[in-house]
Structures are given as structure tokens and as C-alpha cells.
């Protein structure tokens, strides 16, 4: 598994990235204790099995892992290096990208999941990344 570097400076602001970096351990512990069942039900309902899915703000990788294990090839992207290091440790088989903008990946995904980052995404951005 590789984490591909990118320019995070123009996506998520640096203060937010630092906060995520500082709390990565706590987030990993918390995410290991809960399962967002409703989110997973919605993914099964609306995402096409076998179609590539993008998990924006994938954090520690829990949802990326679930998607992949349930028939949705997924790659995760996050602006926090520490979150991605936790994801790599917990789920070494995931495809992860360090970036907040995913330049050059237009049309690769058929589904986008953004559990905690939906407020920062523009609909046009999502449409450009989905086939």
C-alpha cells in the first residue's frame, strides 16, 4: 500500500490538518468502538457493487475498509498524514492518498463518500470525480 503525496495547502486549511494530526490516536480508538450501520446500509443501497468509490476524508480507514470488504473497490484520501498512518497500520491493504484535492483524477469514481468532510466539498468537485 502506498500513500501518494499531494498539495494539501490549497485544500483543507493547515490549522484543521494540524488538529486532525494531533487527534489521530483518539479518533482511531473511537472509530474502533463504533460502527456506522446506517451509513453502511445507505452505501449498499446507492453504490454499485464493483464500481470504484472514493472516500474523501477517510481518516483512519474504517469506512474504506468496510467498503472494500463489502464489494466496493475503494481508495481513501485525507489531508492528515497522521490519520493516514493510522489507516495504514490498521488496514495495510487499503489504497490511500495524502491530498485534499485529488487533482488529475477526474472521472475515476462512480461513488463518493465523505462522512465528515461533506461540508467542505462542492457538488461540482464530486461530479468531476465521478463517471
Phi, psi and omega per residue, in radians:
X1 nan 2.347 3.125
X2 -2.088 2.528 2.968
X3 -1.811 2.048 -3.105
X4 -1.589 2.229 -3.114
X5 -1.335 2.723 3.119
X6 -2.706 3.133 3.141
X7 -1.541 1.798 -3.127
X8 -1.591 -0.142 -2.998
X9 -1.185 -0.413 -3.116
X10 -1.810 0.045 3.094
X11 -1.718 -1.866 3.113
X12 -1.235 2.519 -3.113
X13 -1.235 2.664 -3.044
X14 -1.068 -0.636 3.140
X15 -1.108 -0.706 3.120
X16 -1.181 -0.736 3.107
X17 -1.051 -0.780 3.114
X18 -1.038 -0.729 -3.139
X19 -1.107 -0.759 3.082
X20 -1.105 -0.712 3.098
X21 -1.042 -0.728 -3.110
X22 -1.224 -0.479 -3.053
X23 -1.861 0.202 -3.078
X24 -0.996 -0.730 3.129
X25 -1.074 -0.817 -3.124
X26 -1.121 -0.711 3.126
X27 -1.108 -0.747 3.130
X28 -1.059 -0.760 3.120
X29 -1.112 -0.823 -3.133
X30 -1.075 -0.820 -3.109
X31 -1.125 -0.472 3.108
X32 -1.293 -0.242 -3.090
X33 -1.746 -0.099 -3.120
X34 -2.331 2.797 3.076
X35 -2.381 2.089 -3.113
X36 -1.368 1.334 -3.027
X37 -0.973 -0.768 -3.111
X38 -1.097 -0.717 3.093
X39 -1.018 -0.767 -3.119
X40 -1.187 -0.635 3.051
X41 -1.061 -0.758 3.138
X42 -1.156 -0.662 3.095
X43 -1.069 -0.771 3.121
X44 -1.107 -0.584 -3.107
X45 -1.314 -0.724 -2.980
X46 -1.852 -0.370 -3.118
X47 -1.617 2.554 3.140
X48 -1.495 2.110 3.091
X49 -0.991 2.385 -3.141
X50 1.521 -0.230 -3.138
X51 -1.560 2.521 -3.091
X52 -1.163 2.336 -3.140
X53 -2.118 2.483 3.102
X54 -1.900 2.155 3.075
X55 -1.775 1.751 -3.110
X56 -1.468 2.223 -3.056
X57 1.278 0.780 -3.029
X58 -1.152 -0.280 3.072
X59 0.989 -2.194 -3.047
X60 -1.500 0.081 2.952
X61 1.605 -0.006 -3.077
X62 -0.964 -0.867 -3.067
X63 -1.282 -0.613 3.028
X64 -0.990 -0.807 -3.128
X65 -1.092 -0.799 3.131
X66 -1.057 -0.834 -3.132
X67 -1.006 -0.850 -3.131
X68 -1.045 -0.767 -3.119
X69 -1.282 -0.164 -3.130
X70 -2.016 0.427 2.981
X71 1.614 0.213 3.137
X72 -2.033 1.660 3.095
X73 -0.920 2.226 -2.968
X74 -2.392 2.521 2.878
X75 -2.216 2.558 -3.082
X76 -1.896 2.575 3.087
X77 -2.305 2.412 3.100
X78 -2.654 2.645 3.128
X79 -1.538 -0.179 -3.093
X80 -1.706 2.003 3.105
X81 -1.064 -0.697 -3.116
X82 -1.166 -0.667 3.075
X83 -1.082 -0.767 -3.133
X84 -1.188 -0.568 3.056
X85 -1.126 -0.682 3.063
X86 -1.127 -0.734 3.118
X87 -1.085 -0.755 3.127
X88 -1.084 -0.713 3.138
X89 -1.152 -0.797 -3.084
X90 -1.343 -0.553 -3.047
X91 -2.441 1.311 -3.016
X92 -1.123 -0.240 -3.115
X93 -1.498 -0.127 -3.083
X94 -1.306 2.628 3.006
X95 -1.642 2.013 -3.038
X96 -2.185 2.530 -3.119
X97 -2.239 2.250 3.053
X98 -1.559 1.802 -3.127
X99 -3.083 2.803 3.065
X100 -2.066 0.026 -3.067
X101 -2.250 -0.388 -3.140
X102 0.910 0.931 3.082
X103 -1.104 2.507 3.043
X104 1.399 0.132 -3.141
X105 -1.950 0.508 -3.097
X106 -1.050 2.351 3.026
X107 1.316 0.162 -3.104
X108 -1.386 -0.524 -3.007
X109 -1.853 2.642 2.999
X110 -1.855 -0.200 3.085
X111 -2.468 2.554 3.092
X112 -2.241 2.263 3.047
X113 -2.070 2.338 -3.101
X114 -2.525 1.321 -3.010
X115 -1.010 -0.926 -3.100
X116 -1.863 0.006 -3.064
X117 -1.995 0.066 -3.077
X118 -0.996 -0.591 -3.109
X119 -1.153 -0.384 -3.116
X120 -1.681 -0.052 -3.109
X121 -1.696 2.469 3.040
X122 -1.679 2.508 -3.126
X123 -0.972 -0.693 3.126
X124 -1.051 -0.684 3.114
X125 -1.068 -0.792 -3.133
X126 -1.113 -0.819 -3.123
X127 -1.043 -0.656 3.137
X128 -1.150 -0.468 -3.083
X129 -1.629 -0.141 -3.124
X130 -1.893 2.514 3.126
X131 -1.307 nan nan
